[in-house]
Amino acid sequence: MRLTNRTDIAVRTLMYLAIHGNRTVPIDEIVEKSASHRSQVVASVQKLRKTGYIRSTVGRSGGVALDRDPSDIQISSIVKLIEPDFFLTECHEKDCAARCTFYTACQLRSALDGALDAFFAALSRVTLADLVDNRSELLSAISENRAQRSVELTR
């Protein structure tokens, strides 16, 4: 199983906002620091704003900020919000019984459902606060990455 890039960007956006506290962060800053495409960041920001995880302000000093305490944001809820589906195999899709001869007796679907439940159980124990409890290291990593990109651009 692999999560989509949109989920990765949404989680990294939340992490970036969390390490910057209550500061309103311009979207372009998030784009630059996350080395992501602007359209992907904007799409994630819109989804997170519509569902109450972040708030936004418009204008010259506008941007986005967390609208919830990081300890109240479970990573499992973000993954479920952003991912389009969790069909691990074709047998999770509608009308699969018509395409699979094993469908009525197969135990794979049940095993995968159990694995998916365990995956989300593990993620439900992780909050945004847990992901950023090493704030100083994260800020340092951002600075190092920025310096490295500057050197690469001058070559």
CYANA upper distance limits for C-alpha pairs under 8 A (distance plus 0.5 A):
  1 MET  CA     88 LEU  CA      7.44
  3 LEU  CA      7 THR  CA      6.94
  3 LEU  CA      8 ASP  CA      7.80
  3 LEU  CA     83 GLU  CA      7.65
  4 THR  CA      8 ASP  CA      7.19
  4 THR  CA     83 GLU  CA      7.26
  5 ASN  CA      9 ILE  CA      6.63
  6 ARG  CA     10 ALA  CA      6.56
  6 ARG  CA     40 GLN  CA      7.01
  6 ARG  CA     41 VAL  CA      8.39
  6 ARG  CA     44 SER  CA      7.04
  6 ARG  CA     82 ILE  CA      7.39
  6 ARG  CA     83 GLU  CA      8.30
  7 THR  CA     11 VAL  CA      6.70
  7 THR  CA     44 SER  CA      8.37
  7 THR  CA     78 ILE  CA      7.95
  7 THR  CA     79 VAL  CA      6.60
  7 THR  CA     82 ILE  CA      6.06
  7 THR  CA     83 GLU  CA      6.97
  8 ASP  CA     12 ARG  CA      6.62
  9 ILE  CA     13 THR  CA      6.40
  9 ILE  CA     34 SER  CA      8.27
  9 ILE  CA     36 SER  CA      7.97
  9 ILE  CA     40 GLN  CA      7.88
  9 ILE  CA     41 VAL  CA      6.97
  9 ILE  CA     44 SER  CA      7.45
 10 ALA  CA     14 LEU  CA      6.76
 10 ALA  CA     41 VAL  CA      7.82
 10 ALA  CA     44 SER  CA      5.77
 10 ALA  CA     45 VAL  CA      7.65
 10 ALA  CA     48 LEU  CA      8.15
 10 ALA  CA     78 ILE  CA      8.14
 10 ALA  CA     82 ILE  CA      8.25
 11 VAL  CA     15 MET  CA      6.65
 11 VAL  CA     75 ILE  CA      8.21
 11 VAL  CA     78 ILE  CA      7.70
 12 ARG  CA     16 TYR  CA      6.55
 12 ARG  CA     34 SER  CA      7.75
 13 THR  CA     17 LEU  CA      6.73
 13 THR  CA     30 ILE  CA      7.22
 13 THR  CA     34 SER  CA      8.24
 13 THR  CA     41 VAL  CA      8.16
 13 THR  CA     45 VAL  CA      8.31
 14 LEU  CA     18 ALA  CA      6.52
 14 LEU  CA     66 LEU  CA      7.78
 14 LEU  CA    128 LEU  CA      7.94
 15 MET  CA     19 ILE  CA      6.77
 15 MET  CA    128 LEU  CA      7.21
 15 MET  CA    131 LEU  CA      7.59
 15 MET  CA    132 VAL  CA      6.86
 16 TYR  CA     20 HIS  CA      7.00
 16 TYR  CA     30 ILE  CA      7.81
 17 LEU  CA     21 GLY  CA      7.00
 17 LEU  CA     22 ASN  CA      8.44
 17 LEU  CA     23 ARG  CA      8.34
 17 LEU  CA     25 VAL  CA      7.64
 17 LEU  CA     64 VAL  CA      8.37
 17 LEU  CA     65 ALA  CA      6.40
 17 LEU  CA     66 LEU  CA      6.65
 18 ALA  CA     22 ASN  CA      8.47
 18 ALA  CA     66 LEU  CA      7.29
 18 ALA  CA     70 PRO  CA      7.04
 18 ALA  CA    128 LEU  CA      8.13
 18 ALA  CA    129 ALA  CA      8.13
 18 ALA  CA    132 VAL  CA      7.54
 19 ILE  CA    132 VAL  CA      6.98
 19 ILE  CA    135 ARG  CA      6.30
 19 ILE  CA    138 LEU  CA      8.37
 19 ILE  CA    139 LEU  CA      8.10
 21 GLY  CA     65 ALA  CA      8.45
 21 GLY  CA     66 LEU  CA      8.35
 22 ASN  CA     65 ALA  CA      6.82
 22 ASN  CA     66 LEU  CA      7.55
 23 ARG  CA     65 ALA  CA      6.94
 24 THR  CA     56 SER  CA      8.46
 24 THR  CA     62 GLY  CA      7.40
 24 THR  CA     63 GLY  CA      5.89
 24 THR  CA     64 VAL  CA      5.67
 24 THR  CA     65 ALA  CA      5.45
 25 VAL  CA     29 GLU  CA      7.29
 25 VAL  CA     30 ILE  CA      7.85
 25 VAL  CA     62 GLY  CA      8.00
 25 VAL  CA     63 GLY  CA      5.41
 25 VAL  CA     64 VAL  CA      5.73
 25 VAL  CA     65 ALA  CA      6.79
 26 PRO  CA     30 ILE  CA      7.31
 26 PRO  CA     61 SER  CA      8.20
 26 PRO  CA     62 GLY  CA      6.75
 26 PRO  CA     63 GLY  CA      4.54
 26 PRO  CA     64 VAL  CA      6.83
 27 ILE  CA     31 VAL  CA      6.75
 27 ILE  CA     41 VAL  CA      8.10
 27 ILE  CA     42 VAL  CA      7.90
 27 ILE  CA     63 GLY  CA      6.32
 27 ILE  CA     64 VAL  CA      7.43
 28 ASP  CA     32 GLU  CA      6.62
 28 ASP  CA     38 ARG  CA      7.85
 29 GLU  CA     33 LYS  CA      6.55
 30 ILE  CA     34 SER  CA      6.32
 30 ILE  CA     41 VAL  CA      8.14
 31 VAL  CA     35 ALA  CA      6.32
 31 VAL  CA     36 SER  CA      5.88
 31 VAL  CA     37 HIS  CA      7.02
 31 VAL  CA     38 ARG  CA      6.17
 31 VAL  CA     41 VAL  CA      6.97
 32 GLU  CA     36 SER  CA      7.57
 33 LYS  CA    142 ILE  CA      7.24
 33 LYS  CA    146 ARG  CA      7.80
 36 SER  CA     40 GLN  CA      7.52
 36 SER  CA     41 VAL  CA      7.35
 37 HIS  CA     41 VAL  CA      6.98
 38 ARG  CA     42 VAL  CA      6.53
 39 SER  CA     43 ALA  CA      6.60
 40 GLN  CA     44 SER  CA      6.76
 41 VAL  CA     45 VAL  CA      6.51
 42 VAL  CA     46 GLN  CA      6.54
 43 ALA  CA     47 LYS  CA      6.85
 44 SER  CA     48 LEU  CA      6.61
 44 SER  CA     82 ILE  CA      8.38
 45 VAL  CA     49 ARG  CA      6.42
 45 VAL  CA     54 ILE  CA      8.19
 46 GLN  CA     50 LYS  CA      6.57
 47 LYS  CA     51 THR  CA      6.80
 47 LYS  CA     82 ILE  CA      8.30
 48 LEU  CA     52 GLY  CA      6.77
 48 LEU  CA     53 TYR  CA      5.70
 48 LEU  CA     54 ILE  CA      6.33
 49 ARG  CA     53 TYR  CA      6.30
 49 ARG  CA     54 ILE  CA      5.31
 49 ARG  CA     55 ARG  CA      6.12
 49 ARG  CA     56 SER  CA      7.64
 52 GLY  CA     67 ASP  CA      7.03
 52 GLY  CA     68 ARG  CA      8.27
 53 TYR  CA     66 LEU  CA      6.67
 53 TYR  CA     67 ASP  CA      5.81
 53 TYR  CA     68 ARG  CA      6.39
 53 TYR  CA     73 ILE  CA      8.44
 54 ILE  CA     64 VAL  CA      7.05
 54 ILE  CA     65 ALA  CA      6.00
 54 ILE  CA     66 LEU  CA      4.78
 54 ILE  CA     67 ASP  CA      4.91
 54 ILE  CA     68 ARG  CA      7.56
 55 ARG  CA     64 VAL  CA      6.10
 55 ARG  CA     65 ALA  CA      6.04
 55 ARG  CA     66 LEU  CA      6.69
 55 ARG  CA     67 ASP  CA      5.94
 56 SER  CA     62 GLY  CA      7.62
 56 SER  CA     63 GLY  CA      6.05
 56 SER  CA     64 VAL  CA      4.81
 56 SER  CA     65 ALA  CA      7.00
 57 THR  CA     61 SER  CA      8.42
 57 THR  CA     62 GLY  CA      5.17
 57 THR  CA     63 GLY  CA      5.90
 57 THR  CA     64 VAL  CA      6.93
 58 VAL  CA     62 GLY  CA      4.91
 58 VAL  CA     63 GLY  CA      7.01
 66 LEU  CA     70 PRO  CA      8.43
 68 ARG  CA     72 ASP  CA      7.14
 68 ARG  CA     73 ILE  CA      7.72
 69 ASP  CA     73 ILE  CA      7.52
 70 PRO  CA    127 THR  CA      7.25
 70 PRO  CA    128 LEU  CA      5.39
 70 PRO  CA    129 ALA  CA      5.18
 71 SER  CA    127 THR  CA      6.06
 71 SER  CA    128 LEU  CA      6.51
 71 SER  CA    129 ALA  CA      5.31
 71 SER  CA    130 ASP  CA      7.96
 72 ASP  CA    127 THR  CA      7.31
 72 ASP  CA    128 LEU  CA      8.15
 73 ILE  CA     77 SER  CA      7.89
 73 ILE  CA     78 ILE  CA      8.41
 73 ILE  CA    127 THR  CA      5.86
 73 ILE  CA    128 LEU  CA      6.08
 73 ILE  CA    129 ALA  CA      8.29
 74 GLN  CA     78 ILE  CA      7.44
 74 GLN  CA    123 LEU  CA      7.73
 74 GLN  CA    124 SER  CA      6.07
 74 GLN  CA    125 ARG  CA      7.63
 74 GLN  CA    126 VAL  CA      6.37
 74 GLN  CA    127 THR  CA      4.84
 74 GLN  CA    128 LEU  CA      6.89
 75 ILE  CA     79 VAL  CA      6.83
 75 ILE  CA    123 LEU  CA      6.23
 75 ILE  CA    124 SER  CA      6.77
 75 ILE  CA    126 VAL  CA      6.39
 75 ILE  CA    127 THR  CA      6.03
 75 ILE  CA    128 LEU  CA      6.94
 76 SER  CA     80 LYS  CA      6.66
 76 SER  CA    120 PHE  CA      6.32
 76 SER  CA    121 ALA  CA      8.44
 76 SER  CA    123 LEU  CA      5.32
 76 SER  CA    124 SER  CA      5.47
 76 SER  CA    126 VAL  CA      8.19
 77 SER  CA     81 LEU  CA      6.50
 77 SER  CA    124 SER  CA      7.98
 78 ILE  CA     82 ILE  CA      6.68
 79 VAL  CA     83 GLU  CA      6.31
 87 PHE  CA     91 CYS  CA      8.37
 87 PHE  CA     92 HIS  CA      5.72
 87 PHE  CA     93 GLU  CA      7.03
 88 LEU  CA     92 HIS  CA      7.42
 88 LEU  CA    112 LEU  CA      7.71
 89 THR  CA     93 GLU  CA      8.17
 89 THR  CA    109 ARG  CA      8.31
 90 GLU  CA     96 CYS  CA      7.07
 91 CYS  CA     96 CYS  CA      5.78
 91 CYS  CA     97 ALA  CA      7.91
 91 CYS  CA    100 CYS  CA      8.07
 91 CYS  CA    103 TYR  CA      7.62
 91 CYS  CA    109 ARG  CA      7.08
 92 HIS  CA     96 CYS  CA      7.70
 92 HIS  CA    109 ARG  CA      7.60
 95 ASP  CA     99 ARG  CA      7.88
 96 CYS  CA    100 CYS  CA      6.59
 96 CYS  CA    103 TYR  CA      7.94
 97 ALA  CA    101 THR  CA      7.75
 97 ALA  CA    103 TYR  CA      5.92
 97 ALA  CA    104 THR  CA      7.86
102 PHE  CA    106 CYS  CA      5.77
107 GLN  CA    111 ALA  CA      6.86
108 LEU  CA    112 LEU  CA      6.61
109 ARG  CA    113 ASP  CA      6.57
110 SER  CA    114 GLY  CA      6.78
111 ALA  CA    115 ALA  CA      6.83
112 LEU  CA    116 LEU  CA      6.59
113 ASP  CA    117 ASP  CA      6.63
114 GLY  CA    118 ALA  CA      6.74
115 ALA  CA    119 PHE  CA      6.68
116 LEU  CA    120 PHE  CA      6.79
117 ASP  CA    121 ALA  CA      6.53
118 ALA  CA    122 ALA  CA      6.67
119 PHE  CA    123 LEU  CA      6.87
120 PHE  CA    124 SER  CA      6.39
121 ALA  CA    125 ARG  CA      7.26
122 ALA  CA    126 VAL  CA      7.67
126 VAL  CA    130 ASP  CA      6.65
126 VAL  CA    131 LEU  CA      8.07
127 THR  CA    131 LEU  CA      7.19
128 LEU  CA    132 VAL  CA      7.01
129 ALA  CA    133 ASP  CA      6.46
132 VAL  CA    138 LEU  CA      7.92
134 ASN  CA    138 LEU  CA      6.83
135 ARG  CA    139 LEU  CA      6.66
136 SER  CA    140 SER  CA      6.61
137 GLU  CA    141 ALA  CA      6.59
138 LEU  CA    142 ILE  CA      6.76
139 LEU  CA    143 SER  CA      6.83
140 SER  CA    144 GLU  CA      6.63
141 ALA  CA    145 ASN  CA      6.51
142 ILE  CA    146 ARG  CA      6.63
143 SER  CA    147 ALA  CA      6.70
144 GLU  CA    148 GLN  CA      6.57
145 ASN  CA    149 ARG  CA      6.66
146 ARG  CA    150 SER  CA      6.76
147 ALA  CA    151 VAL  CA      6.89
148 GLN  CA    152 GLU  CA      6.78
149 ARG  CA    153 LEU  CA      6.62
150 SER  CA    154 THR  CA      6.98
151 VAL  CA    155 ARG  CA      7.19
